[in-house]
Amino acid sequence: MKDDLFSVQALLDSVNMRNKENTLIRDLTIGERKIIALIKFVVCNKSRCVLQNLFLGMSEMEVKKANVLLVEISTYTDVYLIEPTTYGFEICDRIEYLSDNQ
């Protein structure tokens, strides 16, 4: 994707956050901030994505929205999740699960 307004709007639409388009960062939840960061990542089209504790502090609905974006990202880049949960791993090519017991 190109770094353009239409790409950002399409991604906001894909996670039902178009109404947040002109919201100040301080007025967003932690989960919404993380989703916006993912959208920025997708638009910038990086070749590798390393995400640590992405789902920490997110509501269940925000986790679902983030997973939609992870699917989009995973189609053209490597996604590395470092998580204490199993959220999002269904889209990963390789999984290394780290628990508190290790």
C-alpha positions, 0 to 999 in steps of 0.5 A: 500500500502507498502512504496515502489518505485512501489507504488509511481510510480503507484500513480504518473502515476495515476495523470500524474505526473511521469515526476515530479519524480526527480523534486526539491520541490522548482520547483513544484507548490503549487498544485503539492507539495500538490499532492506529500504530498497526495501520501506520505500519501497514501504510508504510509497508515495512518488510518485517514486523515485530510486535511485543505485548500487542494485545496487552490492555486491549478489549476483546473487540480491539483484539479482533480489530487488531487481528484483522490488521495482522491478517492484512500485514501478514500477506506481504511481510513477516510478522513476529509476535512476542506475547504471553497469550495465544491471540493472533497466532493463527495468522503466523507462519511460525510460533514460539510460545513463551509462558511464565514458567520458562 
